[in-house]
Amino acid sequence: MSKSKKTKPSSKKVQQEDIKEFKSPSETWWGKTIIWVLLIGFVGLIFVGAFWGLIDAFK
């Protein structure tokens, strides 16, 4: 009693192959590079700011 629907699997397969899978930026080499540069930059600026503050405090 169930009706079977006819589908076109070939056209669906072509559409899926044409679409590239999304990769998270943290999974690519350029994404990892940007994350590390930002992380090192932020931590470095904290140290520079603390050092600068200590120098200004003891002038």
FIKOLZA-1660 file (N, C-alpha, C; in steps of 0.1 Angstrom, whole numbers, plus 5000, padded with zeros to 4 digits):
% residues 59
   i   px   py   pz ch aa at
   1 5008 4988 5000  A  M  N
   1 5000 5000 5000  A  M CA
   1 5008 5013 5000  A  M  C
   2 5021 5011 5003  A  S  N
   2 5030 5023 5002  A  S CA
   2 5033 5027 4988  A  S  C
   3 5034 5039 4985  A  K  N
   3 5037 5043 4972  A  K CA
   3 5052 5046 4971  A  K  C
   4 5059 5041 4961  A  S  N
   4 5073 5044 4960  A  S CA
   4 5075 5056 4951  A  S  C
   5 5083 5065 4955  A  K  N
   5 5086 5077 4947  A  K CA
   5 5098 5075 4939  A  K  C
   6 5098 5079 4927  A  K  N
   6 5110 5078 4918  A  K CA
   6 5118 5090 4920  A  K  C
   7 5131 5088 4923  A  T  N
   7 5140 5099 4925  A  T CA
   7 5151 5098 4914  A  T  C
   8 5158 5109 4913  A  K  N
   8 5170 5109 4903  A  K CA
   8 5183 5109 4912  A  K  C
   9 5188 5098 4915  A  P  N
   9 5200 5098 4923  A  P CA
   9 5212 5103 4916  A  P  C
  10 5213 5102 4903  A  S  N
  10 5224 5107 4896  A  S CA
  10 5226 5123 4897  A  S  C
  11 5215 5130 4896  A  S  N
  11 5215 5144 4897  A  S CA
  11 5219 5149 4911  A  S  C
  12 5214 5141 4921  A  K  N
  12 5217 5145 4935  A  K CA
  12 5232 5142 4938  A  K  C
  13 5237 5132 4932  A  K  N
  13 5251 5128 4934  A  K CA
  13 5260 5139 4928  A  K  C
  14 5257 5144 4916  A  V  N
  14 5265 5155 4910  A  V CA
  14 5264 5167 4918  A  V  C
  15 5253 5171 4924  A  Q  N
  15 5252 5183 4932  A  Q CA
  15 5260 5182 4944  A  Q  C
  16 5261 5170 4951  A  Q  N
  16 5268 5168 4963  A  Q CA
  16 5283 5169 4960  A  Q  C
  17 5287 5164 4948  A  E  N
  17 5302 5164 4945  A  E CA
  17 5306 5178 4941  A  E  C
  18 5297 5186 4936  A  D  N
  18 5301 5200 4932  A  D CA
  18 5303 5209 4944  A  D  C
  19 5296 5206 4955  A  I  N
  19 5297 5215 4967  A  I CA
  19 5309 5210 4975  A  I  C
  20 5318 5219 4978  A  K  N
  20 5329 5216 4986  A  K CA
  20 5325 5216 5001  A  K  C
  21 5331 5207 5008  A  E  N
  21 5329 5206 5023  A  E CA
  21 5335 5218 5030  A  E  C
  22 5327 5223 5040  A  F  N
  22 5332 5234 5047  A  F CA
  22 5343 5229 5058  A  F  C
  23 5354 5236 5059  A  K  N
  23 5364 5233 5069  A  K CA
  23 5365 5245 5078  A  K  C
  24 5365 5242 5091  A  S  N
  24 5367 5252 5101  A  S CA
  24 5381 5259 5099  A  S  C
  25 5382 5272 5100  A  P  N
  25 5395 5279 5099  A  P CA
  25 5405 5274 5108  A  P  C
  26 5402 5268 5120  A  S  N
  26 5412 5263 5129  A  S CA
  26 5417 5249 5124  A  S  C
  27 5411 5244 5114  A  E  N
  27 5416 5231 5108  A  E CA
  27 5426 5233 5096  A  E  C
  28 5427 5245 5091  A  T  N
  28 5436 5248 5080  A  T CA
  28 5449 5254 5085  A  T  C
  29 5459 5253 5077  A  W  N
  29 5472 5258 5081  A  W CA
  29 5472 5274 5083  A  W  C
  30 5465 5281 5074  A  W  N
  30 5465 5295 5075  A  W CA
  30 5456 5300 5087  A  W  C
  31 5446 5292 5090  A  G  N
  31 5438 5295 5102  A  G CA
  31 5446 5293 5115  A  G  C
  32 5454 5282 5116  A  K  N
  32 5462 5280 5127  A  K CA
  32 5473 5291 5128  A  K  C
  33 5478 5295 5117  A  T  N
  33 5489 5306 5117  A  T CA
  33 5483 5319 5123  A  T  C
  34 5471 5322 5118  A  I  N
  34 5465 5335 5123  A  I CA
  34 5462 5334 5138  A  I  C
  35 5457 5322 5143  A  I  N
  35 5454 5321 5157  A  I CA
  35 5466 5322 5165  A  I  C
  36 5477 5315 5161  A  W  N
  36 5490 5316 5169  A  W CA
  36 5495 5330 5169  A  W  C
  37 5495 5337 5158  A  V  N
  37 5500 5351 5157  A  V CA
  37 5492 5360 5167  A  V  C
  38 5479 5359 5166  A  L  N
  38 5470 5367 5175  A  L CA
  38 5473 5363 5190  A  L  C
  39 5474 5350 5193  A  L  N
  39 5476 5346 5207  A  L CA
  39 5490 5351 5212  A  L  C
  40 5500 5350 5204  A  I  N
  40 5513 5355 5208  A  I CA
  40 5513 5370 5209  A  I  C
  41 5506 5376 5200  A  G  N
  41 5506 5391 5200  A  G CA
  41 5499 5396 5213  A  G  C
  42 5487 5390 5216  A  F  N
  42 5480 5394 5228  A  F CA
  42 5488 5392 5241  A  F  C
  43 5494 5380 5242  A  V  N
  43 5502 5378 5254  A  V CA
  43 5514 5387 5254  A  V  C
  44 5521 5389 5243  A  G  N
  44 5532 5398 5242  A  G CA
  44 5528 5413 5246  A  G  C
  45 5516 5417 5242  A  L  N
  45 5512 5431 5246  A  L CA
  45 5509 5432 5261  A  L  C
  46 5504 5421 5267  A  I  N
  46 5502 5421 5281  A  I CA
  46 5515 5423 5288  A  I  C
  47 5526 5416 5284  A  F  N
  47 5539 5417 5290  A  F CA
  47 5545 5431 5288  A  F  C
  48 5544 5436 5276  A  V  N
  48 5549 5449 5273  A  V CA
  48 5542 5460 5281  A  V  C
  49 5528 5459 5282  A  G  N
  49 5521 5468 5290  A  G CA
  49 5524 5468 5305  A  G  C
  50 5526 5456 5310  A  A  N
  50 5530 5454 5324  A  A CA
  50 5544 5460 5327  A  A  C
  51 5553 5457 5318  A  F  N
  51 5567 5463 5319  A  F CA
  51 5567 5478 5318  A  F  C
  52 5559 5483 5308  A  W  N
  52 5558 5498 5307  A  W CA
  52 5552 5504 5319  A  W  C
  53 5542 5498 5325  A  G  N
  53 5535 5503 5337  A  G CA
  53 5545 5503 5348  A  G  C
  54 5553 5493 5350  A  L  N
  54 5563 5492 5361  A  L CA
  54 5573 5503 5359  A  L  C
  55 5578 5505 5347  A  I  N
  55 5588 5516 5345  A  I CA
  55 5582 5530 5348  A  I  C
  56 5569 5532 5344  A  D  N
  56 5563 5545 5346  A  D CA
  56 5560 5547 5361  A  D  C
  57 5558 5536 5368  A  A  N
  57 5554 5537 5383  A  A CA
  57 5567 5541 5391  A  A  C
  58 5578 5537 5387  A  F  N
  58 5591 5539 5394  A  F CA
  58 5599 5551 5389  A  F  C
  59 5593 5559 5381  A  K  N
  59 5600 5571 5376  A  K CA
  59 5600 5582 5386  A  K  C
% end
